[in-house]
Amino acid sequence: MEIVIDTSALISVIVGEPERKRIIELTTGNTLIGPGSIPWEIGNAFSAMFKKKRLTLAEAKKGLSIFKGIPIRYVDPDFVKALKLSKEANIYAYDAYLLDCAIRHKAPLLTLDRKLMASALNLKVETLEV
């Protein structure tokens, strides 16, 4: 099965947050997919963690190594459909790329982001409970 994974779930695995074990259980044996923006979002998440003093540069480097070991198949978003979703659901384009991916690939979304999960449920996109 294909599973669309977002940055919040990936960061949880990378930095060892409490949801890590469950995310690994849900994804093992499945194909992870997502928009090509994910690596940039990981970098942005790390920079936000720097500002909050939750992560050192050494930890971020280790995190990038872990991230590179996670097999993700990147898919191009349909930008027109994603922007339409962004406008209609009043969400950021990055979230719309994930929803577009889930809709087009008929794949469940794995996220820890409550707002994204609510948008997915409103659009009848299947989500995986963590």
Secondary structure, DSSP 8 states (H G I E B T S, - for coil): -EEEE-HHHHHHHHHT-TTHHHHHHHHTTSEEEEETTHHHHHHHHHHHHHHTT---HHHHHHHHHHHHTS-EEEE---HHHHHHHHHHHT--HHHHHHHHHHHHHT--EE---HHHHHHHHHTT--B---
